[in-house]
């Protein structure tokens, strides 16, 4: 992984090589592709919108308006990855959570808000949406359903 990170730093000097490799599951060419596209910035923007909506600082439909132009399958993949990370955070102790510096502070905050049962229910719901992506569904409605499910899940412990 160190060799791949060094190579990636040479190819993309201004990018975070470790983050790109982590997101690409260690695949250097996939990491390079991510670094050369707007995917990383888009992923961050989607997460920021999600956090704002969950916190009640933005309207769900406004976030969906930003998301509807994106590839829904990619959005679902990002969200499923975030939920997997949330599950790991919920399952780990506070001390081991602090030993994971790559974890976004926003994910840490969400992990404190979401009940484990709601987390897994949301994960199953997103998997169902992903399976149905082959059908000709109204993407706007799918995204609205997804963001409202996030809001409900992340506010379940209040």
N, C-alpha and C positions, 0 to 999 in steps of 0.2 A: 504494500500500500504506500510505503514511503517513496518507492521508485515512481509509482504512478502519480503521486502528489507532486514530486519534483518535475516530472515531465509536464504535468498540467500547468504548473506555475510558469514554466518556460513558454508554453503555448498561450496561456491567458494570464499575463503578469498581474492584472488588476482584479482578478477573481479570487474568491475564497476556495482554494483547491480542495481542502478537506471537506467543506460543506458540499461542494459539487460531487465529490466521490461518494460521500455518504448518501446523497440523494439518488445517485446513479447505482447504488448498491455495489460500489467498488469497481464498476466497469469504466475504465478510463476513456474510451471512445464515447460512451454515452455521456460521461461527465463533460467532455469537450463539447459535445452537441448542446448540452444544457447551458454551458457557459457562453456559447456563441449565439444563443437564441434569447428571446425575452422570457423564457419559461420561468426562470428563477424569480425575476421581478414580478411576473404575473402571479406566481404562487404566493409570494409575500403579500401582494395586494389583496388576493382572495382571502388569505388568513386575516389580514388586518380588517377587511370588511366584516368577516365572520365575527371577530372579537368585538367590533363596534356594535354589531347587531345584538350579540349575546349580552353585552353590557347595557343595552338599551340606549346607546348613544347614536344609533343610526336605524333607519327603517329597513325592514327586511326586503321590501320591494326595490328600494334604491340599490341595495347590494346585488340583488338578482339582476337589475338593469345593467350592472357592470359585468356580471358573470355570463349573461346570455350570449355574448359574442364569442365566448371561449368554447373549447371542446369539452362537452359535458363529461365524457369518459375520463379525460385528464383531471377535471375538477373532482370527480368521484375518487379517482386514484389518490389525489392529494389528501382528500378528506379521510379516506380509509387509512392512509398512512398516519395522519394526525391522530385518528382514533386508536390505532395500534400503539402509538407512542403514549397516548393518554392512559391506555390500559397498563402499560409498563410502569408509568409514573404512579398510578393508583396502587399497583401491586408492590411497589418498592417502598422501603422505609425512607424517612426524611434524610437520613445520612447518605444513603446510596443515591438519592436524587441529586444531592449537591455534588456528587462525584461524577455527574454527567454534564459537563460544561456545554456540550453541543445542544442541549435542550433549550428551546426558545422559552424566554420568560412568559410569553403569552400562553404557551402550552402548559407551563407549570401552573399558571393562574387558572386555566380551564380545568386542570386536573383536580383542583381543590373545589371546583363548583359542581362537577358532574358526578352523579351517583353511578356506581359501577353497573348496576342493573340497567340504568338508562343508557349508559355508554354502550353496552353490548346490544341493547335493543336498537340504538341508532346505527351501530355497525351493521346489524342484520338488515335494517331498512335501506341503508346505502348499498349493500350488496344486492338487494332486490332491485333497486333502481339500475344498478350496473348490468344485471342480467337482462333487464327489459330495454336496454339501450338499442337493441336490434329492431325493436318495434318503432313504428312511426308515432312517437308520443310528442305532445306539445312540450318542448324543452323549457319554456318559461314556467309552465305549471310544475314540471318535475323539480326545477330549481327552487321554486317557491315552497314546495313540499319539503325539500331538503333543508332549507334555511329555517323554516318554522320548526322542524324536528330538532335541529341543533338548539334553537332557543329554548324549546321545551326541555330538552335533556340537560342543558347547562343551567337551567333555573329550577331544576327538580329538588335541589337541597335547600332552597330558600324557605 
